[in-house]
């Protein structure tokens, strides 16, 4: 056993690590390089013989060098430096991972479960091990983070997020995020796309947002942002998309580079002032304070100059008076010259005045006939090119006391407000005599004859249900097809689910009742119109209107046929498939929206896939709207309604139940829910 002094003698200390050499022993083999390794001081200095590497000729040559020829100071500097660089690189990577995990935990109140679901683990590499929602683009650094529609209900910590310095795209759309967008978002200097639409974010946009010079696409639509837009936003010269629809932003709209912008939408905010040059009409609606082209409201004239400015202008004119005196004298001479000409032509001028007066009288009569058309809003319904007699005869007024005297000219003359545009046409709010509000649907691209359209509308009108909104009139010509309804001021189910309907409560009982009402109305219409193959064709939450008593009401029933059904088909459906089965699928999506609190703009297939994936993992309760769970809703009944929704959204149309079966199942759930409430009471 060698003494400890021998071991210490054969160790060269390098920082916190000793470089160990084996003791000198006699060997028959010459020029064999000594073996060495690094060991922490706290560990026993065991020595391991490491054979010379065989992978490189250069390494072999180096390994044959005697140790005595390598200066000790080279070894003492090189190894600690190598270790320090390796440790620093790994530490930075670990720091990014930990920051992103902390960022995710702040995005969700259910921190640990969210980590588990997405596989964000500090022991795994986000690029090599594939963290869910993370894309590295064939690099070793995080480039994209996409966490859409996951029900995340926390806040955004941009300081943690931007630790990933190579981040180019962040998409957190369609969640329940709240709070403000932190100014630290400017630390993500490589960011080209920021998608935050469909959340509950609030507060002002940070002025530091304009420092993101690489930003190409910004989407903050359907949030609660307020205040003015950052004044330096136009500094982002490469911005191609700016979407801020449905917020509470105010102030003026900065002059962005509209020649570069491909998408721009600030509709339904509180902007005021002149419209920037290049902005389109549809992107500006819902901002009462905006003025100027292309909006119908003209901007007020510029304010008159102040008294100080007037005085300055007066003094300037006085200084120039002398300079122009010569020109005045010359003007008098010219005036005398032309006096003769004027006197000579007096009679001719008198005749000309008489002819102009006649023309003016004729013009006055002509303008009085077109006064109404000139005063119409740009949002008003377009005038028909047909003769007045043909127009009047083409408007069919159905049995309704409020519109029995309605004429097509009344619709054209009345002020109209554009409520929205969809795939199948535009919807207007029209005020008749300032007392009656009507909703007018202008249909486009429907290849149906006027006679077939009339028969279809009259057939639908004969089938009435309290949960189906009946048309009060319709109009059809070779150029136009219009449907007129009573205006429903409470809005739609879509807006109610977003919590934007005057703070109206939409608890579990209200949602279950709405589901039953929609199912009853749809089942009745399917049964009565089955022989004619007339379904809804475009059923979605924005077409479910809310009456004054909060009952649901299906609108726009029967506006689509199988031949012109252009909406994205449900899975495994084709255009020639049953439109009634497509209605059932879309009703299932509406049920999922009411259960999850999430709304969808398309055919809802993404929402259905997400719900199915969560249910397969046996975390069914995670799909439900947290507002329902916190209100003490019956979880058993919610699960039963979820099962009905999943049956309706079955990818196979033949496997879906009929609407009569669906209505029966929902009625049973309602009865069970009522018994449960009664027993608790």
C-alpha positions as CSV (number, residue, x, y, z in Angstrom):
1,X,0.0,0.0,0.0
2,X,1.5,3.3,-1.1
3,X,1.2,6.2,1.3
4,X,-1.0,9.1,0.7
5,X,2.0,11.3,0.1
6,X,2.8,9.3,-3.0
7,X,-0.7,9.9,-4.5
8,X,-0.4,13.6,-3.9
9,X,3.0,13.7,-5.4
10,X,1.7,12.2,-8.6
11,X,-1.3,14.6,-9.0
12,X,-1.1,17.9,-10.9
13,X,-3.9,20.1,-9.5
14,X,-5.9,21.9,-12.2
15,X,-8.6,24.2,-10.6
16,X,-11.0,21.8,-8.8
17,X,-9.7,18.8,-10.8
18,X,-6.5,16.8,-10.3
19,X,-4.7,15.5,-13.4
20,X,-3.5,12.0,-12.3
21,X,-0.5,10.3,-13.7
22,X,0.4,6.7,-12.9
23,X,3.6,6.2,-10.8
24,X,6.8,5.6,-12.7
25,X,7.4,2.0,-13.2
26,X,9.9,0.1,-15.2
27,X,8.7,-1.1,-18.5
28,X,10.4,-3.0,-21.3
29,X,8.3,-1.0,-23.8
30,X,9.8,2.3,-24.7
31,X,8.1,5.6,-25.6
32,X,4.8,4.5,-24.3
33,X,2.9,7.6,-23.4
34,X,1.6,7.8,-19.8
35,X,-2.1,7.6,-19.3
36,X,-4.0,10.2,-17.4
37,X,-7.6,11.3,-16.5
38,X,-9.4,14.1,-14.7
39,X,-10.9,13.4,-11.3
40,X,-12.7,15.6,-8.7
41,X,-10.7,16.1,-5.6
42,X,-13.6,14.7,-3.5
43,X,-13.4,11.4,-5.3
44,X,-10.7,8.8,-4.7
45,X,-7.9,9.3,-7.2
46,X,-8.3,5.9,-9.0
47,X,-6.1,5.6,-12.0
48,X,-7.4,4.0,-15.2
49,X,-5.2,3.1,-18.1
50,X,-6.7,4.5,-21.3
51,X,-5.4,3.0,-24.5
52,X,-4.3,5.3,-27.3
53,X,-7.0,6.2,-29.8
54,X,-7.0,4.4,-33.1
55,X,-9.5,6.5,-35.1
56,X,-7.2,9.0,-36.6
57,X,-3.7,8.9,-37.9
58,X,-3.1,12.4,-36.5
59,X,-4.3,11.2,-33.1
60,X,-2.0,8.2,-33.3
61,X,0.9,10.4,-34.1
62,X,0.0,12.6,-31.1
63,X,-0.4,9.6,-28.8
64,X,3.2,8.5,-29.6
65,X,4.7,11.7,-28.4
66,X,6.4,11.3,-25.1
67,X,4.8,13.1,-22.2
68,X,8.0,15.0,-21.4
69,X,7.7,16.9,-24.8
70,X,4.2,18.4,-23.9
71,X,4.8,21.4,-21.6
72,X,3.0,21.2,-18.3
73,X,1.5,24.7,-18.7
74,X,-0.3,23.6,-21.9
75,X,-2.0,20.8,-20.1
76,X,-2.8,22.9,-17.1
77,X,-4.6,25.5,-19.3
78,X,-6.1,23.4,-22.1
79,X,-8.1,20.9,-20.0
80,X,-9.8,23.4,-17.7
81,X,-10.7,25.6,-20.7
82,X,-12.2,22.6,-22.6
83,X,-14.2,21.6,-19.5
84,X,-15.4,25.2,-19.0
85,X,-16.6,25.6,-22.6
86,X,-18.4,22.3,-22.5
87,X,-20.1,23.1,-19.2
88,X,-21.1,26.5,-20.3
89,X,-22.8,25.2,-23.5
90,X,-24.8,22.6,-21.6
91,X,-25.7,25.1,-18.9
92,X,-27.1,27.5,-21.5
93,X,-29.2,24.8,-23.0
94,X,-30.5,23.7,-19.7
95,X,-31.3,27.3,-18.9
96,X,-33.5,27.6,-22.0
97,X,-35.3,24.3,-21.2
98,X,-36.1,25.4,-17.7
99,X,-37.2,28.8,-18.8
100,X,-39.6,27.3,-21.4
101,X,-41.0,24.9,-18.8
102,X,-41.6,27.8,-16.5
103,X,-43.2,29.7,-19.3
104,X,-45.6,26.8,-20.0
105,X,-46.5,26.5,-16.4
106,X,-47.5,30.2,-16.3
107,X,-49.7,29.6,-19.3
108,X,-51.8,27.2,-17.5
109,X,-53.2,27.1,-14.0
110,X,-52.9,23.3,-14.1
111,X,-49.1,23.4,-14.2
112,X,-47.9,19.9,-13.7
113,X,-50.6,18.2,-15.8
114,X,-49.9,20.5,-18.7
115,X,-46.2,19.6,-18.5
116,X,-47.2,15.9,-18.5
117,X,-49.5,16.2,-21.4
118,X,-47.1,18.0,-23.7
119,X,-44.0,16.1,-22.6
120,X,-42.0,19.2,-21.6
121,X,-39.4,17.6,-19.3
122,X,-36.1,19.1,-18.3
123,X,-34.5,15.7,-18.7
124,X,-35.5,15.6,-22.4
125,X,-34.2,17.7,-25.2
126,X,-36.9,19.8,-26.9
127,X,-35.4,19.3,-30.3
128,X,-34.1,15.7,-30.1
129,X,-36.9,14.3,-28.0
130,X,-39.7,16.3,-29.6
131,X,-41.5,18.4,-27.1
132,X,-45.1,18.8,-28.2
133,X,-45.7,22.1,-29.9
134,X,-42.0,22.8,-30.4
135,X,-40.3,22.9,-33.8
136,X,-36.5,23.2,-34.2
137,X,-36.4,23.2,-38.0
138,X,-33.4,20.8,-38.3
139,X,-31.4,22.8,-35.8
140,X,-30.5,22.4,-32.2
141,X,-32.4,25.5,-31.1
142,X,-36.1,26.1,-30.6
143,X,-37.5,28.0,-33.6
144,X,-41.3,27.6,-33.2
145,X,-43.7,27.2,-30.3
146,X,-47.3,26.4,-31.3
147,X,-49.8,25.8,-28.5
148,X,-53.2,26.4,-30.0
149,X,-56.7,25.5,-28.7
150,X,-55.4,23.8,-25.5
151,X,-57.6,25.7,-23.0
152,X,-54.5,27.4,-21.5
153,X,-55.9,29.9,-19.0
154,X,-52.8,31.6,-17.5
155,X,-50.7,34.5,-18.6
156,X,-47.8,35.2,-20.9
157,X,-44.3,35.6,-19.4
158,X,-42.3,37.0,-22.3
159,X,-39.2,37.2,-20.2
160,X,-39.1,33.4,-19.9
161,X,-40.3,32.9,-23.5
162,X,-37.6,35.0,-25.1
163,X,-34.8,33.0,-23.4
164,X,-35.1,31.0,-26.6
165,X,-33.1,33.5,-28.6
166,X,-33.7,31.8,-32.0
167,X,-37.5,31.8,-31.7
168,X,-39.2,32.9,-34.9
169,X,-42.9,31.9,-34.5
170,X,-45.1,31.9,-31.4
171,X,-48.8,30.8,-31.7
172,X,-51.0,30.7,-28.7
173,X,-54.3,31.1,-30.5
174,X,-57.8,30.0,-29.3
175,X,-57.0,29.6,-25.6
176,X,-58.2,31.4,-22.5
177,X,-55.1,33.4,-21.7
178,X,-55.6,36.6,-19.8
179,X,-53.5,39.5,-18.6
180,X,-51.3,41.8,-20.7
181,X,-48.8,41.3,-23.4
182,X,-45.5,42.1,-21.5
183,X,-43.1,44.6,-23.0
184,X,-40.3,42.0,-22.7
185,X,-41.7,40.5,-25.9
186,X,-39.3,42.8,-27.7
187,X,-36.5,40.5,-26.5
188,X,-37.6,37.9,-29.0
189,X,-35.7,39.8,-31.7
190,X,-35.9,37.0,-34.3
191,X,-39.7,36.8,-34.1
192,X,-41.5,36.8,-37.5
193,X,-44.9,35.6,-36.5
194,X,-46.9,36.3,-33.3
195,X,-50.4,34.8,-33.2
196,X,-52.5,35.6,-30.0
197,X,-56.0,35.7,-31.4
198,X,-59.0,34.1,-29.6
199,X,-57.9,34.7,-26.0
200,X,-58.9,37.1,-23.2
201,X,-55.8,39.3,-23.2
202,X,-56.3,42.9,-22.1
203,X,-54.5,46.2,-21.5
204,X,-52.5,48.3,-23.9
205,X,-50.2,46.9,-26.5
206,X,-46.6,47.5,-25.4
207,X,-44.7,50.3,-27.3
208,X,-41.8,47.9,-27.4
209,X,-43.7,45.9,-29.9
210,X,-42.4,48.2,-32.6
211,X,-38.9,47.0,-31.9
212,X,-39.6,43.6,-33.4
213,X,-38.1,44.7,-36.8
214,X,-38.3,41.1,-38.2
215,X,-42.0,40.7,-37.5
216,X,-44.1,39.8,-40.5
217,X,-47.4,38.6,-39.1
218,X,-49.3,39.8,-36.0
219,X,-52.7,38.5,-35.0
220,X,-54.4,39.8,-31.8
221,X,-58.0,39.5,-32.9
222,X,-60.8,38.5,-30.6
223,X,-59.2,39.7,-27.3
224,X,-59.9,42.6,-24.9
225,X,-56.9,44.8,-25.8
226,X,-57.6,48.5,-25.2
227,X,-55.8,51.8,-25.6
228,X,-54.0,53.2,-28.6
229,X,-51.8,51.3,-31.0
230,X,-48.1,51.9,-30.6
231,X,-47.3,55.1,-32.5
232,X,-44.1,53.5,-33.9
233,X,-45.8,50.5,-35.3
234,X,-45.1,51.6,-38.9
235,X,-41.4,51.2,-38.1
236,X,-42.0,47.5,-38.7
237,X,-41.4,47.9,-42.4
238,X,-41.8,44.2,-43.3
239,X,-45.2,43.7,-41.7
240,X,-47.5,41.7,-44.0
241,X,-50.4,40.8,-41.6
242,X,-52.0,42.9,-38.9
243,X,-55.3,41.5,-37.5
244,X,-56.9,43.2,-34.5
245,X,-60.6,42.6,-35.0
246,X,-63.0,42.5,-32.0
247,X,-61.0,44.4,-29.4
248,X,-61.5,47.7,-27.6
249,X,-58.6,49.6,-29.2
250,X,-59.1,53.3,-29.7
251,X,-57.3,56.4,-30.9
252,X,-56.2,56.8,-34.5
253,X,-54.9,54.2,-36.9
254,X,-51.3,54.8,-37.7
255,X,-50.3,55.1,-41.4
256,X,-49.0,51.6,-42.0
257,X,-47.4,50.5,-45.3
258,X,-50.5,49.2,-47.0
259,X,-48.6,48.5,-50.2
260,X,-46.8,45.7,-48.2
261,X,-49.7,44.6,-46.0
262,X,-51.5,41.5,-47.4
263,X,-54.0,41.2,-44.5
264,X,-55.3,44.1,-42.4
265,X,-58.4,44.0,-40.1
266,X,-59.2,46.4,-37.3
267,X,-63.0,45.9,-37.4
268,X,-65.2,46.3,-34.3
269,X,-62.9,48.4,-32.1
270,X,-63.2,52.1,-31.0
271,X,-60.9,53.8,-33.5
272,X,-61.6,57.4,-34.5
273,X,-60.2,59.9,-36.9
274,X,-59.4,59.7,-40.6
275,X,-58.9,56.3,-42.3
276,X,-55.3,55.7,-43.4
277,X,-54.9,55.7,-47.2
278,X,-55.0,52.1,-48.5
279,X,-57.3,50.5,-45.9
280,X,-60.2,48.5,-47.2
281,X,-63.9,48.9,-46.2
282,X,-64.5,45.5,-44.6
283,X,-61.5,45.9,-42.3
284,X,-62.9,49.1,-40.8
285,X,-66.5,48.4,-40.0
286,X,-67.7,48.7,-36.4
287,X,-65.5,51.8,-35.6
288,X,-68.1,54.6,-35.2
289,X,-65.4,57.3,-34.9
290,X,-63.6,56.6,-38.2
291,X,-64.2,58.9,-41.2
292,X,-63.1,59.4,-44.7
293,X,-62.9,57.1,-47.7
294,X,-63.9,54.3,-48.1
295,X,-66.4,54.9,-45.2
296,X,-69.6,56.9,-45.8
297,X,-68.9,59.3,-43.0
298,X,-66.9,62.4,-44.2
299,X,-64.2,63.9,-42.0
300,X,-64.9,67.3,-40.5
301,X,-63.0,70.3,-42.2
302,X,-59.7,71.3,-40.8
303,X,-59.9,73.8,-37.9
304,X,-59.5,77.5,-38.9
305,X,-56.2,79.2,-38.1
306,X,-55.6,80.7,-34.7
307,X,-55.7,84.5,-34.2
308,X,-51.9,84.6,-34.1
309,X,-51.7,82.9,-37.4
310,X,-54.2,85.3,-38.9
311,X,-52.2,88.3,-37.7
312,X,-49.0,86.9,-39.1
313,X,-50.7,86.4,-42.5
314,X,-52.1,90.0,-42.4
315,X,-48.7,91.5,-41.8
316,X,-47.2,89.4,-44.6
317,X,-49.9,90.7,-47.0
318,X,-49.2,94.3,-46.0
319,X,-45.5,93.9,-46.8
320,X,-46.3,92.7,-50.3
321,X,-48.9,95.4,-51.1
322,X,-46.4,97.8,-52.5
323,X,-44.8,95.2,-54.8
324,X,-48.2,94.4,-56.3
325,X,-49.3,98.1,-56.8
326,X,-47.9,98.2,-60.3
327,X,-49.8,95.1,-61.3
328,X,-53.0,96.7,-60.0
329,X,-52.5,99.7,-62.3
330,X,-51.9,97.4,-65.2
331,X,-55.0,95.6,-64.3
332,X,-57.1,98.7,-64.6
333,X,-55.9,99.3,-68.1
334,X,-56.8,95.8,-69.1
335,X,-60.2,96.2,-67.4
336,X,-61.0,99.3,-69.5
337,X,-60.0,97.4,-72.6
338,X,-62.4,94.6,-71.9
339,X,-65.3,96.9,-70.9
340,X,-66.3,97.3,-74.5
341,X,-66.3,93.5,-75.0
342,X,-68.5,93.0,-71.9
343,X,-71.1,95.7,-73.0
344,X,-71.2,94.2,-76.5
345,X,-72.0,90.7,-75.3
346,X,-74.6,91.8,-72.7
347,X,-77.5,90.6,-74.9
348,X,-75.8,87.3,-75.6
349,X,-75.2,86.8,-71.9
350,X,-78.9,87.4,-71.1
351,X,-80.0,84.8,-73.6
352,X,-77.4,82.4,-72.1
353,X,-78.8,83.0,-68.6
354,X,-82.2,82.1,-69.8
355,X,-81.1,78.8,-71.2
356,X,-79.1,78.0,-68.1
357,X,-82.2,78.6,-65.9
358,X,-84.2,76.1,-68.0
359,X,-81.4,73.6,-67.6
360,X,-81.2,74.2,-63.9
361,X,-84.9,73.6,-63.5
362,X,-84.6,70.3,-65.4
363,X,-81.6,69.3,-63.3
364,X,-83.6,70.1,-60.1
365,X,-86.4,67.8,-61.2
366,X,-84.0,65.0,-62.1
367,X,-82.0,65.3,-58.8
368,X,-85.1,65.2,-56.7
369,X,-85.9,61.8,-58.1
370,X,-82.5,60.4,-57.2
371,X,-82.2,62.2,-53.8
372,X,-82.9,59.0,-51.9
373,X,-80.3,57.0,-53.7
374,X,-77.7,59.7,-53.2
375,X,-78.3,59.8,-49.5
376,X,-78.1,56.1,-49.0
377,X,-75.2,54.6,-47.0
378,X,-72.5,52.7,-48.7
379,X,-73.7,49.8,-46.6
380,X,-77.2,50.0,-48.0
381,X,-78.6,47.2,-50.2
382,X,-77.8,47.7,-53.9
383,X,-80.5,48.9,-56.1
384,X,-81.9,46.5,-58.7
385,X,-81.6,47.1,-62.4
386,X,-85.0,45.8,-63.1
387,X,-88.1,47.9,-63.6
388,X,-90.1,49.1,-60.6
389,X,-93.1,47.0,-61.5
390,X,-90.9,43.9,-61.7
391,X,-89.2,44.7,-58.5
392,X,-92.4,45.2,-56.5
393,X,-93.9,42.0,-57.8
394,X,-90.7,40.0,-57.0
395,X,-90.9,40.8,-53.3
396,X,-93.0,38.2,-51.5
397,X,-94.2,39.3,-48.0
398,X,-95.2,36.3,-45.9
399,X,-97.8,36.5,-43.1
400,X,-96.4,38.9,-40.5
401,X,-98.1,41.9,-39.0
402,X,-95.0,44.0,-38.8
403,X,-94.1,43.8,-42.5
404,X,-97.5,43.3,-44.3
405,X,-97.0,46.7,-46.1
406,X,-93.3,46.1,-46.8
407,X,-92.0,47.0,-50.3
408,X,-88.7,46.4,-51.9
409,X,-88.2,50.1,-52.3
410,X,-88.5,50.4,-48.5
411,X,-85.5,48.1,-48.1
412,X,-83.5,50.2,-50.6
413,X,-84.3,53.5,-49.0
414,X,-83.9,52.5,-45.4
415,X,-80.5,53.0,-43.7
416,X,-78.6,49.7,-43.5
417,X,-75.8,48.5,-41.3
418,X,-73.5,45.8,-42.5
419,X,-73.4,43.1,-39.7
420,X,-71.0,40.7,-41.4
421,X,-70.0,38.9,-44.5
422,X,-69.9,35.1,-44.9
423,X,-69.1,32.5,-47.5
424,X,-72.7,32.6,-48.8
425,X,-73.5,36.3,-48.6
426,X,-73.8,39.4,-46.5
427,X,-76.1,40.3,-43.6
428,X,-77.5,43.8,-43.0
429,X,-79.5,45.4,-40.3
430,X,-82.2,47.6,-41.9
431,X,-84.4,50.1,-40.0
432,X,-87.9,50.7,-41.5
433,X,-89.5,54.0,-40.4
434,X,-87.0,54.2,-37.5
435,X,-89.2,51.7,-35.6
436,X,-88.9,48.2,-37.1
437,X,-85.5,46.5,-37.2
438,X,-85.1,43.8,-39.9
439,X,-82.2,41.5,-40.8
440,X,-81.7,41.1,-44.5
441,X,-79.6,38.3,-45.8
442,X,-78.2,38.9,-49.3
443,X,-77.4,35.5,-50.9
444,X,-74.7,35.1,-53.5
445,X,-73.7,32.4,-55.9
446,X,-76.8,30.3,-55.6
447,X,-77.6,28.7,-58.9
448,X,-81.3,28.3,-58.4
449,X,-84.2,29.6,-60.6
450,X,-86.5,32.2,-59.3
451,X,-89.4,29.8,-59.4
452,X,-87.6,27.1,-57.5
453,X,-86.4,29.6,-54.9
454,X,-90.0,30.8,-54.4
455,X,-91.4,27.3,-54.0
456,X,-88.6,26.4,-51.6
457,X,-89.1,29.5,-49.4
458,X,-92.9,29.0,-49.3
459,X,-92.5,25.3,-48.4
460,X,-90.2,26.2,-45.5
461,X,-92.5,28.9,-44.3
462,X,-95.3,26.3,-43.9
463,X,-93.2,24.4,-41.4
464,X,-92.9,26.5,-38.2
465,X,-91.2,25.8,-34.9
466,X,-90.6,28.1,-32.0
467,X,-86.9,27.4,-32.1
468,X,-86.6,28.1,-35.9
469,X,-86.6,31.7,-37.1
470,X,-89.0,32.1,-40.0
471,X,-88.5,34.6,-42.8
472,X,-91.0,37.5,-43.0
473,X,-90.3,38.2,-46.7
474,X,-88.1,37.1,-49.5
475,X,-87.1,38.6,-52.8
476,X,-85.8,36.9,-55.9
477,X,-84.8,38.1,-59.3
478,X,-82.3,37.2,-62.0
479,X,-79.7,39.2,-60.1
480,X,-80.6,39.2,-56.4
481,X,-81.9,36.8,-53.8
482,X,-82.8,38.3,-50.4
483,X,-84.3,36.9,-47.2
484,X,-85.8,39.2,-44.6
485,X,-86.0,38.2,-40.9
486,X,-87.0,39.9,-37.7
487,X,-83.8,41.4,-36.1
488,X,-82.7,39.6,-32.9
489,X,-80.9,42.1,-30.7
490,X,-79.5,39.5,-28.3
491,X,-77.0,38.3,-30.9
492,X,-75.9,34.8,-31.5
493,X,-74.7,31.7,-29.5
494,X,-71.3,32.3,-30.9
495,X,-71.0,35.7,-29.2
496,X,-72.7,34.4,-26.1
497,X,-70.0,31.7,-25.7
498,X,-67.4,34.4,-26.0
499,X,-68.9,36.3,-23.1
500,X,-69.6,39.4,-25.2
501,X,-73.4,39.6,-24.8
502,X,-73.9,42.3,-22.2
503,X,-72.6,40.1,-19.4
504,X,-75.5,37.6,-19.7
505,X,-75.0,34.4,-17.7
506,X,-74.7,31.2,-19.6
507,X,-74.5,28.6,-17.0
508,X,-74.9,24.8,-17.3
509,X,-78.7,24.9,-17.1
510,X,-78.9,27.6,-19.8
511,X,-76.6,25.6,-22.1
512,X,-78.4,22.3,-21.6
513,X,-81.7,24.1,-22.3
514,X,-80.3,25.7,-25.4
515,X,-79.0,22.3,-26.6
516,X,-82.4,20.8,-26.2
517,X,-84.1,23.7,-28.0
518,X,-81.8,23.5,-31.0
519,X,-82.2,19.8,-31.1
520,X,-86.0,20.0,-31.0
521,X,-86.1,22.6,-33.7
522,X,-83.7,20.8,-36.0
523,X,-85.4,17.4,-35.5
524,X,-88.8,18.9,-36.3
525,X,-87.5,20.6,-39.5
526,X,-85.7,17.4,-40.6
527,X,-88.9,15.3,-40.1
528,X,-91.2,17.7,-41.8
529,X,-88.9,18.5,-44.8
530,X,-87.3,15.1,-45.1
531,X,-89.2,14.2,-48.3
532,X,-87.9,17.3,-50.0
533,X,-84.3,16.8,-48.8
534,X,-84.3,20.3,-47.3
535,X,-81.8,20.6,-44.4
536,X,-80.1,23.7,-42.9
537,X,-76.9,23.2,-44.8
538,X,-74.8,25.8,-42.9
539,X,-75.5,25.1,-39.2
540,X,-73.1,26.8,-36.8
541,X,-73.1,28.7,-33.6
542,X,-73.2,32.1,-35.3
543,X,-76.5,31.0,-37.0
544,X,-78.1,30.2,-33.6
545,X,-79.7,33.4,-32.5
546,X,-80.8,34.2,-28.9
547,X,-84.3,35.5,-28.4
548,X,-85.3,38.1,-25.7
549,X,-86.3,35.2,-23.4
550,X,-82.8,33.6,-24.0
551,X,-84.3,30.7,-26.0
552,X,-82.2,29.6,-29.0
553,X,-83.5,30.2,-32.5
554,X,-82.1,28.6,-35.7
555,X,-81.7,31.1,-38.5
556,X,-81.1,30.9,-42.2
557,X,-82.7,27.4,-42.4
558,X,-82.7,25.9,-45.9
559,X,-80.5,28.4,-47.7
560,X,-78.2,25.7,-49.0
561,X,-78.7,22.6,-51.1
562,X,-76.5,19.7,-51.8
563,X,-75.7,21.1,-55.2
564,X,-74.3,24.4,-53.9
565,X,-73.0,23.2,-50.5
566,X,-69.6,24.9,-50.4
567,X,-68.8,24.6,-46.7
568,X,-65.8,22.5,-45.7
569,X,-67.2,18.9,-45.5
570,X,-67.2,17.0,-42.3
571,X,-64.9,14.0,-42.2
572,X,-65.9,11.3,-44.7
573,X,-68.7,13.5,-46.0
574,X,-68.7,14.4,-49.7
575,X,-70.6,17.1,-51.5
576,X,-73.2,14.6,-52.7
577,X,-73.7,13.2,-49.2
578,X,-76.7,13.7,-47.1
579,X,-77.2,17.3,-46.1
580,X,-79.2,16.1,-43.1
581,X,-76.3,14.1,-41.8
582,X,-74.1,17.1,-42.3
583,X,-76.5,19.1,-40.1
584,X,-76.2,16.4,-37.4
585,X,-72.4,16.7,-37.5
586,X,-72.5,20.5,-37.2
587,X,-75.0,20.2,-34.3
588,X,-72.4,18.0,-32.6
589,X,-69.8,20.7,-33.0
590,X,-72.2,23.2,-31.5
591,X,-72.6,20.8,-28.5
592,X,-68.8,20.7,-28.2
593,X,-68.6,24.5,-28.2
594,X,-71.1,24.7,-25.4
595,X,-69.3,22.1,-23.3
596,X,-65.8,23.3,-23.8
597,X,-66.4,27.0,-24.0
598,X,-64.4,27.1,-27.2
599,X,-65.7,28.5,-30.5
600,X,-64.6,27.6,-34.0
601,X,-64.6,29.5,-37.2
602,X,-64.5,26.5,-39.6
603,X,-66.3,23.2,-39.7
604,X,-65.0,22.3,-36.3
605,X,-63.0,19.2,-37.1
606,X,-60.0,20.4,-35.1
607,X,-62.2,20.8,-32.0
608,X,-63.6,17.3,-32.5
609,X,-60.2,15.8,-32.9
610,X,-58.9,17.5,-29.7
611,X,-61.9,16.4,-27.6
612,X,-61.5,12.8,-28.9
613,X,-57.8,12.8,-28.1
614,X,-58.4,14.0,-24.5
615,X,-61.2,11.5,-24.0
616,X,-59.0,8.6,-25.2
617,X,-56.4,9.6,-22.5
618,X,-59.2,9.2,-19.9
619,X,-59.0,12.9,-18.9
620,X,-62.5,13.6,-20.0
621,X,-63.1,16.3,-17.4
622,X,-60.3,18.4,-18.9
623,X,-62.4,19.2,-22.0
624,X,-65.2,21.0,-20.1
625,X,-65.4,24.7,-19.8
626,X,-63.9,25.7,-16.4
627,X,-66.8,28.1,-15.9
628,X,-69.1,25.2,-15.8
629,X,-67.0,23.2,-13.4
630,X,-66.6,26.1,-11.0
631,X,-70.4,26.7,-11.0
632,X,-71.0,23.2,-9.7
633,X,-72.6,21.7,-12.8
634,X,-73.5,18.1,-12.8
635,X,-70.5,16.3,-14.1
636,X,-72.4,13.1,-15.0
637,X,-74.9,15.0,-17.1
638,X,-72.0,16.9,-18.8
639,X,-70.3,13.6,-19.7
640,X,-73.6,12.2,-21.1
641,X,-74.0,15.3,-23.3
642,X,-70.4,15.0,-24.4
643,X,-71.1,11.4,-25.5
644,X,-74.0,12.6,-27.6
645,X,-71.8,15.2,-29.2
646,X,-69.2,12.5,-30.1
647,X,-71.9,10.4,-31.6
648,X,-73.0,13.3,-33.8
649,X,-69.4,14.0,-34.9
650,X,-68.7,10.4,-35.9
651,X,-66.5,10.5,-39.0
652,X,-68.9,8.0,-40.7
653,X,-72.2,9.7,-41.6
654,X,-74.1,6.4,-41.5
655,X,-73.0,5.9,-37.8
656,X,-74.5,9.2,-36.7
657,X,-77.9,9.1,-35.0
658,X,-80.9,10.9,-36.5
659,X,-81.9,14.3,-35.0
660,X,-85.0,12.7,-33.5
661,X,-82.7,10.3,-31.6
662,X,-80.4,13.1,-30.6
663,X,-83.4,15.2,-29.3
664,X,-84.6,12.2,-27.3
665,X,-81.2,11.6,-25.7
666,X,-80.9,15.3,-24.7
667,X,-84.4,15.3,-23.3
668,X,-83.4,12.3,-21.1
669,X,-80.3,14.2,-19.9
670,X,-82.5,17.3,-19.0
671,X,-84.9,15.1,-17.0
672,X,-82.0,13.5,-15.1
673,X,-80.5,16.9,-14.4
674,X,-83.8,18.2,-13.1
675,X,-84.1,15.2,-10.8
676,X,-80.6,15.7,-9.5
677,X,-81.3,19.4,-8.7
678,X,-84.6,18.4,-7.0
679,X,-82.9,15.8,-4.9
680,X,-80.2,18.3,-3.8
681,X,-82.9,20.8,-2.8
